[in-house]
Amino acid sequence: KFSLIVNVGDAFSYLTDALSYLLSKSDLCSLSVLPEIIKTGVRALKIEGRMKSPEYVAIVIKIYRKYIDLYYNDPGNYRVEESDIYKLTQIFSRKLGDGYYKDRFPGEIITAAKSGSIGNLMGRIYKIDFSKSSKRKKEYGAIESIHIKSRWPIRRGDILEVWTKKGNKKINIDNIRLTGKTNGKYLYRINLAGGRDFSLKDRVFKSFDSKLDEEARTAFKSAAVYSKDLKVDRSKKEDNILSGGTINNYLQRFLEGGGPGLKKDITGKQNKHISGKPSITVNVYSIHQLKKILEAGPSGIVYCCPGQVLDGSIMEMLADLKSYNRETGKNIIIDTPHIIYDSELKDLENIIKRLLEEGISSYRVSNPGILEIFRNTGPSGKAANLFIGSSFNTSNTLSAEFFFDLLKSSQTGFSGLEFSPEINTAEIKTLIKNLKNLHGEMKGFALSVFGHGFHRVMTARYNISHYDKRLKNNGINAYIEDQKGYRFPMDSSETGNTIIYNSKKICTIFDMDSILESGINNIIIDGKFMEPDELSKVVGLYGKAMSVLLEKGRKEYKRFTYQLEDEKLFKDYSRGHLFRGVD
């Protein structure tokens, strides 16, 4: 559960009164759009059974099978019966919805009030029978029975949940009587063993339907294995386990078939000496940051405004970009969208071609479709130079080698990649060692990690303004706060999605010696949520710390960084996954 918080200046305020399920999405039900799905050419539907019961899977498959057959047999009379929606809702669902089939950013897809199965609303309590009565106090004492006006049948063996002012109360139905029917609703009297917390108009939900459960069980009762205990053979046999040695042998054969810089001894100890001069690359998010950061002298700059690339407004910045490239003698790297849809691809391709023609040649790519655009740049076009972003989650040698193989047959240059933020320095060390056995020393190639700033932890196709209309104002900083008090910054992406960032910033200024020893030669500093002066100061201090380490050694580096421990910019941080599991 989370609370929604906004921050303007130094003031924080809560937009939600209580903890809510701000990340809990409705369960998808595609029955209403099933004909349209089939017409698109889809020939298979996946029923998600993870963390669901066999009964759930049985009922859902049965109902979808029914409506697939109905569409193919009689498409003109395709109608979804309300009783089947009842069954889908009852067997288990948070809340049923169309997902993204009808709306690009459906506001109702988030069910903030409740998560987990809520069952079906039966109706409300309209009468209560008490154990005692008098002329003075009327009815009082323990509650003997409640009367419910229900849209659906209730039977012995069902379980109801009454939402009272004092919390939810479960009732196992044993003693029930149908007393009548009015306006299509059933009138029931349910005898209780006692209770005082029910009130008139309390809502009543059915959390378990005994008849539906029996229907689900009949779907697999007749199977031959139903009455037998399933046994799983967990014994290790030669034909059912892939040993660590087999995996290592495969990787060994892969490396031995490698490229020009191949070294046969890939099992030897790696030299821990930090060779060459590592670099710092900075992600900037505005022209103000860009202008200020030039004073700090980073080795590389990534201009992170993919929305301007997507809508073409970056073309208005050509003069500035070319000027910065001339002044620094480096090419500013243009960040491209992390998520993009078919409706935007053609326009993006045209914008990229125009930028290339203007001499803007360096780009960071975080999406396979955009990678394909660059790879297929025609012979007459100017070649791009690509940096592979962390969204590709490069965490092993074969994943990294995929990009080398993909790009070697095109005009596109390949100048670096950012490793997955979920691997540690020991894993990075092995990965870089393998790459160097394939490609030599890889001089000039940026082997990078995210070193400082707030890393994005998830992207949701949900417009942030659906949480609260005030969040449309870009001057408001929004957060979700969990039950432990951790606050996760939120923002909107270039395509309108909601991005949620890590609650603590990553900081590696105190661990640069270990990071560089792993073979990393480029540390990325991210300026998101930083003022231009703050970003410039952070970059300058990282650069100073790196110079001290390389020129004066570890002892002087530790002495220098010790002085930074009380610096606000380097407090309350996380080291991410870089040292998890590393002695």
C-alpha positions in Angstrom: 0.0 0.0 0.0 1.1 3.5 -0.7 0.2 7.1 0.0 0.4 9.8 -2.7 2.5 12.9 -1.7 3.3 16.1 -3.5 6.1 18.5 -2.8 6.2 22.2 -3.7 9.3 24.0 -2.5 10.0 22.6 1.0 6.4 21.6 1.8 5.0 18.1 1.5 1.3 17.3 1.6 -0.7 14.1 1.3 -3.2 13.8 -1.5 -4.6 10.5 -0.1 -6.1 10.2 3.3 -5.1 6.6 3.8 -2.7 4.0 2.3 -4.1 2.8 -1.0 -3.3 0.3 -3.7 -1.9 2.8 -6.1 0.0 0.2 -8.2 -2.8 -2.5 -8.2 -4.3 -2.9 -11.6 -7.6 -4.5 -12.4 -7.8 -8.0 -13.8 -8.1 -8.1 -17.5 -11.3 -9.6 -19.0 -11.3 -9.5 -22.8 -14.7 -11.1 -23.4 -16.2 -7.8 -24.4 -13.6 -7.3 -27.2 -13.0 -11.0 -28.1 -14.5 -10.6 -31.6 -12.2 -7.7 -32.3 -9.2 -9.6 -31.0 -9.9 -12.6 -33.2 -10.4 -10.3 -36.3 -6.9 -8.9 -35.8 -5.5 -12.3 -36.6 -4.8 -13.5 -33.0 -4.9 -17.2 -32.8 -4.1 -18.0 -29.2 -5.1 -16.5 -25.9 -3.1 -16.8 -22.7 -4.9 -17.5 -19.5 -2.7 -16.3 -16.6 -2.8 -18.9 -13.8 0.1 -17.7 -11.7 -0.8 -17.5 -8.1 -4.4 -18.8 -8.9 -6.2 -22.0 -7.9 -6.9 -24.9 -10.2 -10.6 -24.0 -9.8 -9.9 -20.5 -11.2 -8.1 -21.9 -14.2 -10.9 -24.4 -14.9 -13.7 -21.8 -14.8 -11.8 -19.2 -16.8 -10.8 -21.6 -19.5 -14.3 -23.1 -19.7 -15.9 -19.6 -20.2 -13.4 -18.4 -22.8 -13.8 -21.7 -24.7 -17.5 -21.1 -24.7 -17.3 -17.6 -26.2 -14.5 -18.4 -28.7 -16.8 -21.2 -30.0 -19.8 -18.9 -30.0 -18.0 -16.3 -32.1 -16.9 -18.8 -34.7 -20.3 -20.6 -34.8 -22.5 -17.6 -34.7 -20.6 -14.2 -34.8 -23.8 -12.2 -35.4 -25.3 -13.3 -32.0 -22.1 -12.9 -29.9 -23.3 -11.7 -26.5 -21.7 -12.2 -23.1 -24.1 -13.4 -20.4 -24.1 -11.6 -17.1 -24.0 -14.9 -15.3 -20.6 -15.7 -16.8 -19.2 -12.3 -15.8 -20.5 -13.2 -12.3 -18.5 -16.4 -12.4 -15.3 -14.7 -13.5 -15.7 -12.1 -10.8 -16.5 -14.7 -8.2 -13.8 -17.2 -8.8 -11.1 -14.6 -8.2 -10.6 -11.1 -9.4 -9.6 -7.7 -8.1 -12.0 -6.0 -10.5 -12.6 -6.8 -14.1 -11.6 -4.4 -16.9 -10.8 -4.1 -20.6 -7.1 -3.3 -19.9 -5.7 -1.2 -22.7 -7.9 -2.6 -25.5 -10.2 0.4 -25.6 -8.2 3.2 -24.2 -4.5 4.1 -24.3 -4.5 5.4 -20.8 -7.6 4.0 -18.9 -8.1 5.8 -15.6 -10.1 3.0 -14.1 -7.4 0.4 -14.6 -6.0 1.2 -11.1 -8.2 0.0 -8.2 -6.7 2.0 -5.3 -9.3 1.2 -2.7 -8.9 -2.6 -2.5 -6.6 -5.3 -3.8 -7.2 -9.1 -4.0 -10.4 -10.9 -4.7 -13.5 -9.0 -3.5 -16.1 -11.4 -5.0 -19.5 -10.2 -6.1 -21.7 -7.6 -4.4 -24.8 -9.5 -3.3 -26.7 -6.5 -1.9 -27.3 -4.8 1.5 -28.7 -5.7 4.9 -32.3 -4.4 5.0 -33.5 -5.9 8.3 -31.9 -7.2 11.6 -33.5 -9.6 14.1 -32.3 -9.2 17.7 -32.6 -11.7 20.6 -34.5 -9.4 22.8 -37.1 -6.6 22.6 -39.2 -4.3 24.8 -41.5 -1.3 24.5 -38.8 0.9 25.9 -35.7 -0.3 24.0 -37.4 -2.0 21.1 -35.0 -4.7 19.8 -31.7 -5.2 21.4 -29.2 -7.8 22.5 -27.3 -10.3 20.3 -28.2 -10.4 16.6 -30.0 -13.6 15.8 -30.4 -13.1 12.0 -29.9 -10.6 9.2 -32.0 -10.1 6.1 -30.3 -9.5 2.8 -31.8 -8.3 -0.5 -29.5 -10.0 -3.0 -29.0 -9.8 -6.8 -27.7 -13.4 -6.9 -28.6 -16.7 -5.2 -27.0 -17.5 -1.9 -26.7 -21.2 -0.8 -25.6 -23.3 2.2 -21.9 -23.6 2.0 -21.3 -20.1 0.6 -19.1 -17.6 2.5 -20.3 -14.0 2.7 -18.3 -11.0 3.8 -20.1 -8.0 5.3 -18.4 -4.7 5.1 -19.2 -3.1 8.5 -18.1 0.2 10.1 -15.8 -1.9 12.4 -14.2 -3.9 9.6 -15.1 -6.9 7.3 -17.0 -9.8 9.0 -17.2 -13.2 7.4 -20.2 -15.5 7.6 -20.1 -19.2 6.8 -23.6 -19.9 5.5 -25.2 -22.8 7.2 -28.7 -21.7 8.2 -30.4 -19.7 5.4 -34.0 -19.3 4.2 -35.4 -17.7 1.1 -38.2 -15.5 2.3 -39.3 -14.1 -1.0 -38.4 -12.3 -4.2 -39.0 -8.7 -5.3 -38.0 -6.7 -8.4 -35.7 -9.5 -9.5 -33.9 -9.7 -6.2 -33.8 -12.6 -3.7 -34.8 -12.0 0.0 -32.9 -14.1 2.4 -32.9 -14.6 6.2 -29.6 -15.8 7.5 -29.5 -17.1 11.1 -26.3 -16.3 13.0 -24.6 -17.7 16.0 -24.4 -14.3 17.6 -23.0 -10.9 16.8 -23.4 -7.2 17.5 -21.5 -5.4 14.7 -23.9 -5.5 11.8 -26.0 -2.5 10.8 -28.7 -1.7 8.3 -27.4 -1.0 4.8 -24.1 -2.8 5.4 -22.9 -4.1 2.0 -22.7 -7.9 1.6 -20.2 -9.6 -0.8 -19.9 -13.3 -1.6 -16.3 -14.4 -1.1 -16.9 -18.1 -1.8 -19.6 -19.7 -4.0 -20.0 -23.4 -3.2 -21.9 -24.2 -6.4 -19.3 -22.5 -8.6 -16.5 -24.3 -6.8 -18.2 -27.6 -7.5 -18.6 -26.7 -11.1 -14.9 -26.0 -11.3 -14.0 -29.2 -9.7 -16.1 -31.3 -12.1 -13.8 -29.9 -14.9 -10.9 -32.1 -13.7 -12.6 -34.7 -11.4 -12.9 -37.1 -14.3 -9.2 -36.9 -15.2 -7.2 -40.0 -14.5 -4.7 -38.2 -12.2 -7.4 -36.4 -10.1 -7.6 -39.1 -7.4 -3.8 -39.7 -7.3 -1.2 -37.6 -5.6 1.1 -35.9 -8.1 4.8 -36.8 -7.6 7.7 -34.8 -8.7 11.0 -36.5 -9.3 13.6 -34.2 -7.7 16.5 -36.7 -7.9 19.6 -35.7 -9.9 20.0 -37.8 -13.0 22.3 -37.4 -16.0 19.4 -36.7 -18.3 17.5 -34.1 -16.2 20.1 -31.6 -15.0 22.4 -29.2 -16.7 25.5 -29.0 -14.6 27.6 -26.0 -14.0 30.4 -27.6 -15.8 28.2 -28.0 -18.9 27.3 -24.4 -18.8 31.0 -23.3 -18.4 32.0 -25.6 -21.2 29.4 -24.0 -23.5 30.6 -20.5 -22.7 34.2 -21.7 -23.2 33.4 -23.0 -26.7 31.6 -19.7 -27.4 34.6 -17.7 -26.4 37.1 -19.9 -28.2 35.2 -19.2 -31.4 35.4 -15.5 -30.8 36.8 -12.4 -32.4 40.1 -10.7 -33.2 41.3 -10.0 -29.7 40.8 -13.6 -28.5 42.9 -14.9 -25.6 43.0 -18.6 -25.0 43.6 -18.4 -21.3 40.2 -17.2 -20.1 40.5 -18.8 -16.7 43.6 -17.0 -15.6 43.5 -14.4 -12.8 42.6 -10.9 -13.9 45.0 -8.1 -13.2 43.4 -5.9 -10.5 45.4 -2.8 -11.7 43.2 -0.1 -13.0 44.5 0.7 -16.4 43.7 3.6 -18.7 41.7 6.7 -17.7 38.1 6.0 -16.9 35.5 8.6 -17.8 32.3 10.2 -16.5 29.1 10.6 -18.5 26.3 12.8 -17.3 22.6 12.6 -18.1 21.2 16.1 -18.4 17.5 16.9 -18.6 17.4 20.6 -19.6 19.4 23.2 -21.5 20.1 24.9 -18.1 21.8 21.7 -16.8 23.6 21.3 -20.2 25.1 24.7 -20.1 26.1 24.4 -16.4 27.6 21.0 -16.7 30.1 22.0 -19.3 31.9 23.8 -16.5 32.5 20.5 -14.7 34.1 19.0 -17.8 32.6 15.5 -18.0 33.9 13.1 -20.6 30.4 12.7 -22.1 26.9 14.2 -22.0 23.6 12.5 -22.7 20.8 14.9 -23.5 17.8 13.2 -21.9 14.8 14.8 -23.5 13.4 12.0 -25.7 10.0 13.8 -25.8 11.7 16.5 -27.9 13.0 13.8 -30.2 9.6 12.2 -30.4 7.7 15.4 -31.3 10.5 16.8 -33.4 11.1 20.0 -31.3 14.7 18.9 -30.9 15.2 20.3 -34.5 14.9 23.7 -33.0 18.0 23.1 -30.9 20.3 22.1 -33.8 22.3 25.3 -33.6 22.9 24.9 -29.8 23.8 21.2 -30.2 26.2 21.8 -33.0 27.8 24.7 -31.0 28.3 22.5 -27.9 29.8 19.8 -30.1 32.3 22.3 -31.6 33.2 23.9 -28.2 33.8 20.6 -26.4 35.2 18.6 -29.4 32.7 15.8 -28.4 29.4 14.7 -29.7 26.6 15.1 -27.2 24.6 11.8 -27.0 20.9 12.2 -27.8 18.7 9.9 -25.6 15.8 8.2 -27.5 12.5 7.0 -26.1 12.5 3.9 -23.9 9.0 3.0 -24.9 7.5 3.7 -28.3 4.4 2.6 -30.2 3.8 1.7 -33.9 1.8 5.0 -34.4 5.0 6.9 -33.5 7.7 4.9 -35.2 7.5 6.4 -38.7 7.7 10.0 -37.5 10.6 9.1 -35.2 12.5 7.4 -38.1 12.1 10.6 -40.1 13.3 12.8 -37.3 16.4 10.6 -36.7 17.3 10.7 -40.4 17.0 14.5 -40.3 19.3 14.7 -37.3 21.8 12.4 -38.9 21.8 14.5 -42.0 22.6 17.5 -39.8 25.6 15.8 -38.3 24.0 14.8 -35.0 25.5 11.3 -34.9 25.6 10.0 -31.3 22.5 8.3 -29.6 21.6 6.2 -26.6 19.2 3.5 -27.5 16.9 1.7 -25.0 14.3 0.1 -27.3 14.7 -2.7 -29.8 12.5 -1.0 -32.4 14.7 2.1 -32.3 17.8 0.0 -32.5 16.4 -1.5 -35.7 15.8 2.0 -37.2 19.5 2.8 -36.7 20.6 -0.6 -38.0 18.7 -0.1 -41.2 19.9 3.4 -42.0 20.4 3.2 -45.7 23.7 3.4 -47.6 23.1 7.0 -48.5 22.4 8.0 -44.9 25.0 9.1 -42.4 26.0 6.4 -39.9 25.0 6.8 -36.3 27.2 6.0 -33.3 25.2 4.1 -30.6 25.4 3.7 -26.9 23.2 0.8 -25.5 21.1 1.8 -22.4 20.4 -0.1 -19.3 16.8 -0.9 -20.3 18.2 -3.8 -22.3 19.3 -5.3 -19.0 22.6 -6.6 -20.2 23.7 -9.0 -17.5 25.7 -11.7 -19.3 28.3 -12.2 -22.1 25.9 -13.5 -24.7 23.5 -10.6 -24.2 26.4 -8.1 -24.7 27.6 -10.1 -27.7 24.2 -9.9 -29.3 24.7 -6.2 -29.9 28.1 -6.7 -31.4 26.7 -9.3 -33.8 23.7 -7.2 -34.7 25.5 -4.0 -35.5 28.7 -5.4 -37.2 26.9 -5.9 -40.5 25.5 -2.3 -40.6 27.1 1.2 -40.9 26.1 1.9 -37.3 28.9 2.4 -34.8 28.8 0.8 -31.4 30.6 2.9 -28.7 29.4 1.6 -25.4 26.8 0.0 -23.2 25.4 0.4 -19.7 25.3 -2.9 -17.8 22.2 -4.1 -16.0 21.7 -2.3 -12.6 20.9 -5.7 -11.1 24.3 -7.3 -11.3 27.2 -6.9 -8.9 30.8 -6.1 -9.4 31.9 -9.7 -9.4 29.5 -10.5 -12.2 30.5 -7.4 -14.1 34.2 -8.4 -13.7 33.5 -11.8 -15.3 31.4 -10.3 -18.1 34.1 -7.7 -19.0 36.8 -10.3 -18.9 34.9 -12.4 -21.4 34.2 -9.5 -23.7 37.9 -8.6 -23.7 38.8 -12.2 -24.6 36.4 -11.7 -27.6 37.3 -8.2 -28.7 40.7 -7.3 -27.2 41.2 -4.4 -24.9 38.1 -2.5 -26.3 39.9 0.9 -26.1 37.5 3.7 -26.5 34.5 1.5 -25.8 32.4 2.7 -22.8 31.8 -0.2 -20.3 29.4 1.7 -18.0 27.4 1.5 -14.8 24.8 3.8 -13.3 26.9 5.5 -10.6 24.9 8.4 -9.1 21.3 9.5 -9.1 17.8 8.1 -9.0 17.4 5.0 -11.1 14.0 4.2 -12.6 12.5 1.0 -11.1 9.3 0.7 -13.1 7.3 2.2 -15.9 3.5 1.9 -15.9 1.1 2.7 -18.8 -0.9 4.9 -16.6 -1.2 8.7 -16.8 0.1 10.3 -13.6 -2.8 12.8 -13.7 -5.3 10.0 -13.1 -4.0 9.8 -9.5 -4.8 13.5 -9.0 -5.5 16.3 -11.6 -3.1 18.6 -9.8 -0.3 16.4 -11.0 -0.7 17.8 -14.5 1.3 20.8 -13.2 4.9 20.0 -14.1 6.0 22.3 -11.2 4.7 19.7 -8.7 7.0 16.9 -7.6 5.0 13.7 -6.8 6.0 10.7 -4.7 4.4 7.5 -3.5 5.2 6.6 0.1 5.1 3.0 1.3 4.2 1.7 4.7 7.8 2.1 6.0 8.0 5.7 5.0 10.1 5.3 1.9 9.3 7.9 -0.8 9.6 6.9 -4.4 9.7 9.9 -6.9 7.3 9.8 -9.8 7.3 11.5 -13.2 5.7 11.3 -16.6 7.6 9.8 -19.6 7.7 11.3 -23.1 4.8 8.9 -24.1 2.6 9.8 -21.1 3.5 6.8 -19.0 4.2 7.0 -15.3 7.8 6.4 -14.2 8.6 5.5 -10.6 12.2 5.9 -9.4 14.2 4.3 -6.6 13.4 5.8 -3.1 17.1 6.5 -2.5 19.7 7.8 -4.9 22.5 5.6 -6.0 25.9 6.8 -4.9 29.3 5.3 -5.8 31.7 8.0 -5.0 33.0 6.1 -2.0 33.4 2.8 -4.0 35.1 3.9 -7.2 38.2 1.9 -6.5 36.3 -1.4 -6.4 34.1 -0.4 -9.4 37.0 0.5 -11.6 38.9 -2.7 -10.6 36.0 -4.7 -12.0 36.9 -3.3 -15.5 34.3 -0.6 -15.6 35.7 2.5 -17.4 32.7 4.8 -17.5 30.5 6.0 -14.6 27.1 7.5 -15.4 25.8 10.4 -13.2 22.1 11.2 -13.6 20.9 14.7 -13.2 17.2 13.9 -12.7 15.7 15.8 -9.7 18.9 17.9 -9.4 19.4 21.6 -9.8 22.0 22.6 -12.4 24.4 23.9 -9.6 24.0 20.6 -7.6 24.6 18.5 -10.7 27.7 20.5 -11.6 29.1 20.1 -8.1 28.4 16.3 -8.0 30.1 15.8 -11.4 33.1 18.0 -10.3 33.6 16.0 -7.1 33.3 12.6 -8.9 35.9 13.9 -11.4 38.2 15.0 -8.6 37.8 11.7 -6.7 38.6 9.7 -9.8 41.7 11.8 -10.5 43.0 11.4 -7.0 42.5 7.6 -7.2 44.3 7.3 -10.5 47.1 9.7 -9.9 47.7 9.3 -6.1 46.4 5.9 -5.3 43.8 4.4 -3.1 45.0 5.8 0.3 44.8 9.4 -0.9 41.4 8.6 -2.6 40.0 7.3 0.7 41.3 10.4 2.5 39.7 12.7 0.0 36.3 10.9 0.0 36.2 10.7 3.8 35.9 14.5 3.7 32.7 14.1 1.6 30.8 11.9 4.1 29.0 14.9 5.6 28.2 16.5 2.2 24.4 16.5 1.8 24.7 15.5 -1.9 26.3 12.2 -0.8 24.1 11.3 2.2 21.1 8.9 2.5 22.1 6.8 -0.5 22.1 3.2 -1.7 24.9 1.3 -3.5 22.3 -0.6 -5.5 23.2 -4.1 -6.5 26.8 -3.5 -7.1 28.1 -5.0 -3.9 25.3 -7.5 -3.0 26.8 -10.9 -2.5 30.4 -9.5 -2.9 32.8 -10.1 0.0 
